[in-house]
Amino acid sequence: VNFTPTIPHCSMATLIGLAIRVKLLRSLHPKVKVTVSITPGSHSTEESINRQLSDKVRCI
């Protein structure tokens, strides 16, 4: 899932992404692989946020 924050410097982008990830993990079958990231070019710290969103420890 790619999502676009409302503004390029949104401070809540990580939290929004983690909320999306947790909701999907809880709603879908456990065998489904969930990947959440920011739409390329839509945030000023895109790489950092995508790294945080892919961290498995954050979403337990």
N, C-alpha and C positions, 0 to 999 in steps of 0.2 A: 504494500500500500504506500503510495506517495501522497503526501499532503503538503499544502502550500500555506504557510503562515500569512496572517493578514498584512503584515508589514515586514520589510527586509531585516529589521533589527528587533523583531519581537522577542522579548525576554522570556516569554512563556512557551516558546516553541518546543523545548525539551519536555516540559511537563505535558503539553498537549500530545506530543508523540508517544510518550509513555502511557498516557491514558488510553489512547487509541490501541496501542499494543496490548495492554492488559485486558481491555474490553474484548478484543478479538481472541486472545488466548482463552478467556473464560467462556466465550460464546461458541467457539468452533471446536470441532473434534480434536483430541490431543495429537492425532497423527498429522494434522495440517500444519505446515511450516508457515510461520507468520514473520514477515519482514516489513518493518515500517521505516520509512526514510523521508527526508524532505525533498521536494521537487528540486531537481538541479537548477541552480541559479536563482533560487527564490529567497535565500537568506544569506546574511553577511558572514555567519560562522557555520555554514552548512556542513563542512567536514567534521567539525567538533561535535555538532549535534548528532549527526549520523553515527559517529563513533559511540556516543553515549546511548543512542537508541538500540544499537546492536549489542550492547553489553548485556549478557544474559543475567547477571547478578542483580541488576537494577529492577527487573520485572518479576521478582519472585514474591 
